[in-house]
Amino acid sequence: MKLLRFGPKGQERPGLVDDNGIIRDASSLVADFSPDTVSFELIEKLRKADLTALPEMPADTRIGSPLSRIGHFLAVGLNFADHAAETGASIPSEPLIFSKAPSCLNGPNDDIIQPRGSVKLDYEVELAVVIGKRCDYVSEADALSHVLGYALCNDVSERDYQKERGGQWLKGKSAPTFGPLGPWIVTADEIPDPQSLEMFLNVNDERSQTGNTDTMIFSVAKVISYLSEFMALEPGDVITTGTPPGVGAGKKPPVFLKVGDRLHLGIDKLGEQHSRIVARD
């Protein structure tokens, strides 16, 4: 099942994608997809619904972030050995965890805004996990049973803010629009093995990143279990799990994004994103 939100920015409604790829308005079944509503019980309710009875939306309907808001937007750094190598970093012995501000959530095809003073804007195609059941000291063996679904994420980053302005990576990861998510959440039953997904990212139609989640240093299950040692993960929390090599900062010399650049990225079974870099007003 594919869960999404559609409509004008700030006025999105919950929807489902039927077997023919048509967006159906699910607002008669659930008010929104948010931490207050997402659960395995909701998935069962939606699964029993007659999608053909739900209103059909036009093919050109804008798709927003699949979640209206979230409590945690967590991320794993340097989780692909070849990406760590390209940045000159050593392979972490434990997952390297940082946060993105929940306010940076963005629609999958919306513009990405370059912050004022930004000089090192970068991209990262990543597999994101959406939690469906509270996790508190969950075992690695049981971790995936707490996953509601998976989504495509672009962990947009400002490397100067991230690495050269002091303090935490949060500074370079959290500007408005720095968290394109979706186009939808694919429920976990459709992704039996999250460690075998092809992923790519193109900049202006040229391939920059190619990878597979099978080369992660720490698996999705390991990341969830590890995080649950330090905090309780709640329904609707998002964890984005790291990027393969090919980021702009890793090129020699580095090549960063500029206004007008176009991004096209995707992950097997999770859909694609198309976005453009624009200047901050």
C-alpha positions, -999 to +999 in steps of 0.1 A: +000+000+000+012+035-008+002+064+015+006+100+004-006+135+009-017+157-020-030+192-028-018+228-024+010+233+000-004+237+035-037+222+025-028+186+017-052+158+022-044+121+029-045+098-001-038+063-013-025+050-047-046+023-062-034-006-084-036+015-115-014+043-101-044+066-095-044+088-064-075+084-043-087+108-017-087+090+017-099+119+038-132+101+045-112+074+062-085+094+081-081+131+089-044+132+079-012+111+081+005+124+112+019+110+145-016+111+159-030+088+133-004+065+117-004+030+132-007-006+121-044-004+130-049+024+105-031+004+078-055-025+084-085-001+081-072+013+049-064-021+035-101-031+039-114+000+021-128-001-014-104+022-031-127+024-062-153+041-040-128+069-031-126+101-052-101+100-080-076+129-082-062+143-115-029+129-127-012+163-123-022+167-086+007+181-065+021+156-041+033+168-007+053+152+021+036+120+031+035+130+067+020+163+079+044+167+108+067+145+128+082+144+162+117+131+153+135+134+120+166+114+127+195+105+104+225+083+102+258+097+089+285+079+070+265+047+069+280+035+035+317+026+037+324+040+002+307+073+011+328+076+043+359+070+022+351+097-003+347+123+025+380+112+041+362+099+073+370+067+090+342+040+092+322+045+123+323+018+150+287+027+160+260+045+141+267+082+138+233+099+146+222+134+140+188+152+137+171+172+110+146+198+120+110+184+114+102+218+099+125+210+069+100+184+055+093+191+019+072+177-009+091+153-032+089+175-063+088+209-046+116+234-051+146+232-027+155+267-014+192+276-011+197+295+022+211+330+023+249+328+024+250+291+013+281+282-006+282+244-003+247+230-010+247+193-015+224+163-020+221+127-005+197+101-018+186+080+012+162+053+024+139+066+051+120+045+076+087+055+092+080+041+126+046+026+132+048+014+168+067+027+199+103+015+201+119+015+235+149-009+239+137-030+209+160-059+199+176-059+165+156-091+158+123-074+165+131-040+151+116-043+117+082-053+132+080-017+144+083-002+108+052+012+093+068+017+059+096+031+039+101+063+018+126+080-005+144+109+011+169+135+000+190+145+029+198+180+016+229+194+033+248+227+035+283+215+041+297+248+052+270+251+079+274+214+087+312+212+091+327+247+094+303+267+115+309+248+148+285+226+168+263+199+155+255+187+120+219+199+126+229+234+114+236+221+079+207+197+076+176+217+087+169+247+065+134+249+051+129+224+023+160+204+032+139+172+038+121+162+006+103+130+015+081+107-007+064+107-031+047+082-007+052+058+021+053+022+010+040-001+037+065-025+051+047-056+038+057-045+003+094-042+012+103-075+028+140-068+026+151-031+030+187-042+025+184-049-012+171-017-028+188+001-057+192+038-054+203+067-077+206+104-080+211+126-111+221+162-112+210+180-144+204+146-160+240+133-152+244+104-128+260+114-095+250+087-071+245+050-077+242+025-048+223-003-030+211-005+005+230-039+008+262-019+013+250-001+044+274-005+074+246-007+098+213-022+087+179-007+091+172-031+120+205-023+137+198+015+134+163+012+149+175-010+177+205+013+184+184+044+185+159+029+209+187+025+235+189+063+237+153+075+230+118+062+226+108+062+189+072+070+184+047+064+155+054+088+127+091+093+135+113+093+104+148+079+103+168+085+071+196+059+069+226+072+050+238+078+014+260+060-011+290+077-027+288+104-053+278+135-032+291+169-043+314+172-014+331+139-023+340+149-059+376+161-067+373+190-068+340+193-049+310+203-070+281+219-051+246+227-062+237+261-076+204+279-083+188+264-114+202+229-109+177+200-113+177+168-092+162+135-101+165+107-076+149+074-068+149+041-049+136+008-062+099+003-053+098+037-035+093+060-064+112+091-076+117+128-069+122+157-093+132+190-078+149+223-086+173+246-067+159+281-062+172+312-043+159+323-010+138+355-013 
